């Protein structure tokens, strides 16, 4: 099990997981509103947040000279994902209602910071 979790510490795998979780967030949100064309709709909803995720990864890489694989840098990725995602949504005429911003911030925190915290916790416990 620890070998499988250690794979998540590889930057390409971790980045792919972040991307997947952002797309899942968008897809679940779209599905909860019975939107038509779920695949295209999820991608339309996800793209601003995916840009934010990529920016968050770049910020951590440039400023910390490390990959955002731990909880602390994961918070930076989460913050950039939400902030840039909402700015891009607003600038392209998509909704940024307060309730959506709150739900997006909470779910994306759970997804983007949560997996990092869980991996860290499990790896620390198995090393003892």
C-alpha positions in Angstrom: 0.0 0.0 0.0 2.8 2.5 0.8 4.3 1.9 -2.6 1.0 2.9 -4.3 0.8 6.0 -2.1 4.5 6.8 -2.8 3.6 7.0 -6.5 1.4 10.0 -5.6 4.7 11.8 -4.6 5.8 11.8 -8.3 5.1 15.2 -9.8 3.4 14.0 -13.0 1.2 11.7 -11.1 0.3 14.3 -8.5 -0.4 16.9 -11.2 -2.6 14.4 -13.0 -4.5 13.6 -9.8 -5.1 17.4 -9.2 -6.4 17.7 -12.8 -8.7 14.7 -12.4 -10.1 16.0 -9.1 -10.8 19.4 -10.6 -12.7 17.7 -13.5 -14.5 15.5 -11.0 -15.6 18.6 -9.1 -16.9 20.2 -12.3 -18.6 17.0 -13.5 -20.4 16.4 -10.1 -21.5 20.0 -10.0 -22.9 19.8 -13.5 -24.6 16.5 -12.8 -26.3 17.9 -9.7 -27.9 20.5 -11.9 -29.0 18.0 -14.6 -27.1 20.0 -17.2 -27.2 18.8 -20.9 -24.1 17.3 -22.5 -22.2 16.3 -19.4 -18.8 15.9 -20.9 -18.6 19.2 -22.7 -20.4 20.9 -19.8 -17.9 19.6 -17.3 -15.0 20.8 -19.4 -16.5 24.2 -19.8 -17.0 24.4 -16.0 -13.5 23.0 -15.3 -11.3 24.9 -17.6 -11.0 28.1 -15.5 -10.1 26.0 -12.5 -7.6 23.9 -14.4 -5.8 27.1 -15.5 -5.7 28.1 -11.8 -4.3 24.6 -10.9 -1.6 25.0 -13.4 -0.7 28.5 -12.2 -0.6 27.2 -8.6 1.8 24.4 -9.6 4.0 27.0 -11.4 4.0 29.4 -8.5 5.1 26.7 -6.1 7.7 25.5 -8.5 9.2 28.9 -9.1 9.0 30.3 -5.5 9.8 27.2 -3.5 12.0 25.4 -6.1 9.9 22.3 -5.2 6.9 20.5 -6.4 3.6 20.9 -4.6 3.4 17.4 -3.1 2.9 18.3 0.5 0.0 20.0 2.3 1.5 23.5 2.6 2.3 23.8 -1.1 -1.1 22.1 -1.8 -2.8 25.1 -0.1 -1.1 27.4 -2.6 -2.4 25.2 -5.4 -5.9 25.2 -3.9 -5.9 29.0 -3.4 -4.7 29.6 -7.0 -7.3 27.1 -8.4 -10.1 28.9 -6.6 -9.0 32.5 -7.1 -8.0 32.2 -10.8 -10.9 29.9 -11.5 -13.4 32.5 -10.2 -11.7 35.4 -11.9 -11.8 33.6 -15.2 -15.4 32.5 -14.7 -16.4 36.1 -13.9 -14.5 37.5 -16.9 -16.1 35.0 -19.3 -19.6 35.6 -18.0 -20.0 32.4 -16.0 -21.6 32.4 -12.6 -19.7 33.4 -9.4 -22.6 33.4 -6.9 -21.4 33.5 -3.3 -22.9 30.0 -2.7 -21.0 28.6 -5.7 -17.7 30.3 -4.5 -18.1 28.8 -1.0 -19.0 25.3 -2.3 -16.2 25.4 -4.8 -13.7 26.6 -2.2 -14.7 23.9 0.2 -14.8 21.0 -2.2 -11.6 21.9 -3.9 -9.9 22.3 -0.5 -11.1 18.8 0.4 -9.9 17.4 -3.0 -6.6 19.3 -3.5 -5.4 19.5 0.0 -7.2 16.5 1.3 -5.4 13.9 -0.8 -2.0 15.4 0.2 -2.9 15.3 3.9 -4.2 11.7 3.6 -1.0 10.5 1.8 1.2 12.2 4.4 -0.7 10.7 7.3 -0.7 7.2 5.9 3.0 7.3 4.9 4.0 8.7 8.4 2.0 5.9 10.2 3.5 3.2 8.0 7.0 4.4 8.7 6.6 4.0 12.4 
